[in-house]
Amino acid sequence: MQKKLKVLVSAYACESEKGSEPGVGWNWVKQIGRFHEVWVITRSSNRKSIEQEKFKIPSNIHWVYFDFPACLRFWKKGQRGVHLYYYLWQIAVYFLAKRLHRDINFDIVHHLTFGVYWLPSFLSLLPISFIYGPLGGAESAPKEFYRSFRLRGKIHEWLRYIARSFGEHDPFVLMSIRRAKLVLAKVKETGDRLSLLGAREVQLYPESGISIDEIEILSITNVRECSKFKVISIGRLVHWKGFHLGLAAFSELLGDFPSCEYWIIGEGPERQSLENMSKDLLIDHKVKFYGELPRNDVMKKLSECDVLVHPSLHDSGGWVCLEAMAMEKPVLCLDLGGPAMQVTEETGFKISAATPEQSVIDLKNALVRLIKDSCMVRRMGQAARNRVLEYFDWNKKGDWINNIYQKVVI
């Protein structure tokens, strides 16, 4: 008989109706609450989003909000200073959690977000079973691709490498990893790194999921009718998303298939560079930049396209890939990180990431195959939806984490 546990969760990022880290926090908490009594420590800035959606989640989830007073966090603006603030927040939250544990006597503590392996969780110091993750962050853009980045992108990659190196030598990071009874890794690259840093047990498990209701909605939304073959990419316009590779591949494609279109949805520092690139390649009349759109509009645009191109160079999640797959769209991604765990040869194409030039040619060749074979598009789309139902349904992920908890507390 399974035991109902008292679980303490740390979820710095936790908001409803969002992807990435906030979505991870929100959806995993919902699933844990299906089985157990849950106390969630999160930021006070998340309160409004959570309170608006509390009626959609189990009543046995209790929210504990914490932030430093405004006078002590004036220096944090958006993403500026976020990692330092997070570090300090984790320290303060430990003392809050210690007081809660004296009153409630938790069975297990689970650190969810941030899911970054080179930042610590001081909740590992509590005298109860500690689960850490899913964690990512060890995945990197292959060095050969640095020459395809602008200076801003190269600096970002170098700083990311330095931060990760410092993190791996932080005694509190090593403490968190080594004290965990189980560490969950989002991708293989991070799992391998965690093992090298002394984790007792590592299990590979993707952070992303999608609800059965949303799968059904996305399936109904898929109403592709136009005869033109349309390619779409969705995400923040940052260098590591690899949209410059998608543009280069589309340029190669357009010579043989001039009726195709490429839609890019998102906003970010690389937008102007990408727009200039499309003009330099003389394909700007076939490339549409929509900027940032409301989610419903994004899903409508996705439904009107044939294939998602997601050439991300270090993406531990890849939520948009799951949404496209649920909508029965083949996905083209690089054989890196989270998307490579989601996409199989039955559901799309995983492109080897040896060099930018090779990846561009392989992306183009994959698109050619799909344009020439509409049966393959339909077959891959149906397989993609089946894969999402089998492996990425949130309820199944909830069942899985419940079984993990039962084993951990034995």
NORNORWO-V594041 format. One record per pair of residues at least 12 apart in sequence whose C-alpha atoms are under 7 Angstrom apart, sorted by sequence separation. I is the first residue (numbers start at 0). J is the second residue. D is the distance in Angstrom with one decimal. If there is no record, write none. Layout:
i: <I/I>
j: <J/J>
d: <D/D>
//
This chain:
i: <12/13/330/350/190/10/334/182/187/307/330/331/332/333/334/184/186/329/330/331/332/333/334/348/114/116/181/182/183/184/185/320/329/330/331/332/333/334/108/114/115/116/180/181/182/183/184/185/186/333/107/108/109/110/111/114/115/116/177/180/181/182/183/184/185/317/43/106/107/108/109/110/111/114/115/176/177/183/185/307/311/315/316/317/37/38/39/40/41/42/43/107/108/109/110/111/176/177/306/307/308/309/310/311/313/314/315/316/36/37/38/39/40/41/42/43/173/305/306/307/308/309/310/312/313/314/33/36/37/38/39/40/41/42/261/262/263/264/265/266/306/307/308/32/38/260/261/262/263/264/265/266/260/261/262/263/264/265/29/32/264/13/32/93/97/6/10/12/93/236/5/6/7/8/9/10/11/229/230/231/232/233/234/235/236/237/243/250/3/4/5/6/7/8/9/10/11/14/89/90/227/228/229/230/231/232/233/234/235/236/237/238/246/3/4/5/6/7/8/9/13/89/227/228/229/230/231/232/233/235/236/237/250/347/15/236/346/14/15/236/345/346/14/346/15/345/346/117/329/118/131/117/130/134/135/117/129/130/131/132/133/134/135/138/329/129/130/131/132/133/134/135/137/138/329/119/123/128/130/131/132/133/137/328/119/136/327/118/121/135/327/329/117/120/123/137/119/123/324/327/327/325/326/324/325/324/325/245/324/245/244/321/242/241/231/240/241/133/240/241/239/240/133/231/239/230/239/229/230/231/232/229/230/231/232/228/230/231/232/230/223/222/223/221/222/223/220/152/24/24/148/20/20/7/6/5/6/7/8/9/10/12/5/6/7/8/9/10/11/12/4/5/6/7/8/9/10/11/8/9/221/218/217/218/207/217/218/206/207/214/248/252/247/248/251/248/249/244/248/186/185/228/186/186/185/140/139/140/139/138/135/211/209/210/23/208/209/210/23/208/209/208/138/144/143/144/128/19/18/30/31/30/34/31/1>
j: <24/25/342/362/203/24/349/198/203/323/346/347/348/349/350/201/203/346/347/348/349/350/351/365/132/134/199/200/201/202/203/338/347/348/349/350/351/352/127/133/134/135/199/200/201/202/203/204/205/352/127/128/129/130/131/134/135/136/197/200/201/202/203/204/205/337/64/127/128/129/130/131/132/135/136/197/198/204/206/328/332/336/337/338/59/60/61/62/63/64/65/129/130/131/132/133/198/199/328/329/330/331/332/333/335/336/337/338/59/60/61/62/63/64/65/66/196/328/329/330/331/332/333/335/336/337/57/60/61/62/63/64/65/66/285/286/287/288/289/290/330/331/332/57/63/285/286/287/288/289/290/291/286/287/288/289/290/291/56/59/291/41/60/121/125/35/39/41/122/265/35/36/37/38/39/40/41/259/260/261/262/263/264/265/266/267/273/280/34/35/36/37/38/39/40/41/42/45/120/121/258/259/260/261/262/263/264/265/266/267/268/269/277/35/36/37/38/39/40/41/45/121/259/260/261/262/263/264/265/267/268/269/282/379/48/269/379/48/49/270/379/380/49/382/52/382/383/163/376/166/179/166/179/183/184/167/179/180/181/182/183/184/185/188/379/180/181/182/183/184/185/186/188/189/380/171/175/180/182/183/184/185/189/380/172/189/380/172/175/189/381/383/172/175/178/192/175/179/380/383/384/383/384/383/384/384/387/308/387/310/310/387/310/310/301/310/311/204/311/312/311/312/206/304/312/304/313/304/305/306/307/305/306/307/308/305/307/308/309/308/302/302/303/302/303/304/302/238/111/112/238/112/113/105/105/105/106/107/108/109/110/112/106/107/108/109/110/111/112/113/106/107/108/109/110/111/112/113/111/112/326/325/325/326/316/326/327/316/318/325/359/363/359/360/363/362/363/359/363/315/315/370/336/337/337/312/312/313/313/313/315/392/391/392/206/391/392/393/207/392/393/393/336/354/354/355/408/316/318/394/397/397/401/401/405>
d: <6.0/4.9/6.9/6.8/6.5/5.5/5.0/6.9/6.7/6.7/6.8/5.7/6.5/5.2/5.4/6.8/6.4/5.6/4.8/4.9/5.2/4.5/5.4/6.9/5.7/5.3/6.9/6.2/5.8/6.1/6.1/6.8/4.8/6.5/6.1/6.0/6.0/6.5/6.9/5.8/5.1/5.9/6.7/5.2/4.8/5.0/4.8/5.3/6.8/6.1/5.8/6.3/5.9/6.4/6.9/4.3/5.1/6.1/5.7/6.9/6.1/6.4/5.9/5.8/4.6/5.9/4.7/6.4/5.0/5.0/4.7/5.1/5.2/6.0/5.5/7.0/4.9/6.2/5.7/6.8/6.9/5.1/4.8/5.4/6.4/5.9/6.1/6.3/6.4/5.4/5.2/6.1/6.3/6.0/5.9/6.6/5.4/6.3/5.4/6.5/6.0/5.9/4.7/6.5/6.6/5.4/4.3/6.8/5.3/4.8/4.7/5.0/4.7/5.2/5.1/5.6/6.9/6.3/5.3/4.9/4.8/4.9/5.2/6.5/5.8/5.8/6.6/6.3/6.0/5.9/5.8/5.9/6.3/5.7/6.3/5.8/6.1/6.1/6.9/5.1/6.0/6.2/6.2/6.0/7.0/5.1/4.8/4.9/5.0/5.1/4.6/5.3/6.1/6.4/6.2/6.3/5.3/4.5/6.0/6.5/6.2/6.9/6.0/5.7/6.9/6.9/6.7/6.8/5.5/6.0/6.3/6.2/5.9/6.1/6.0/6.1/4.7/5.7/6.2/5.7/6.4/6.0/6.4/5.1/5.3/5.9/6.5/6.7/6.4/5.2/5.0/4.8/4.9/4.7/5.1/5.1/5.6/6.2/6.3/6.2/6.2/5.0/4.9/4.7/4.7/5.0/4.8/5.1/5.4/4.3/6.1/6.5/6.9/5.1/6.2/6.0/6.3/6.0/6.2/6.5/6.5/6.2/5.9/6.6/5.9/6.2/5.8/6.3/6.0/5.5/6.2/5.3/6.5/6.2/6.3/5.2/4.4/5.8/6.5/5.8/5.7/6.4/6.1/5.5/6.9/6.3/4.7/5.7/6.5/6.2/6.2/4.5/5.6/6.1/6.1/5.8/5.0/6.0/6.4/6.0/4.4/4.8/5.3/5.5/5.6/5.6/5.1/4.8/4.8/4.9/5.5/6.5/5.7/6.5/5.2/5.8/5.5/6.2/6.0/6.2/6.5/5.3/4.6/4.6/4.3/6.4/3.7/5.8/6.9/5.5/5.4/6.8/6.2/5.8/6.2/6.8/5.8/6.7/6.6/5.9/5.4/6.6/6.8/4.7/4.5/5.2/6.3/6.8/6.8/6.8/7.0/6.7/6.5/5.0/6.9/6.2/5.0/6.9/4.1/6.3/5.9/6.1/5.9/6.4/5.3/5.9/6.6/4.8/6.1/6.4/5.8/5.5/5.3/5.1/5.3/6.3/6.2/6.1/6.0/6.9/6.1/6.1/5.1/4.7/6.8/6.8/6.3/5.7/6.2/6.2/6.5/6.4/6.6/6.6/5.7/4.9/6.0/6.4/5.8/6.4/6.7/5.7/5.3/5.1/4.6/4.8/4.7/5.3/5.5/6.5/6.0/6.8/5.8/6.2/5.8/5.8/4.7/6.3/6.9/6.7/5.7/6.2/6.1/4.8/5.9/5.1/7.0/6.5/6.2/5.5/4.8/5.8/6.3/6.4/6.6/5.9/6.6/5.8/4.8/6.3/6.2/7.0/5.8/5.9/7.0/4.9/6.9/5.6/5.2/5.5/6.0/6.0/6.1/5.4/6.6/4.7/5.3/5.1/6.8/5.8/5.5/5.3/6.3/6.3/5.6/5.8/6.8/7.0/6.6/6.8/6.3/4.7/6.9/6.9/6.8>
//
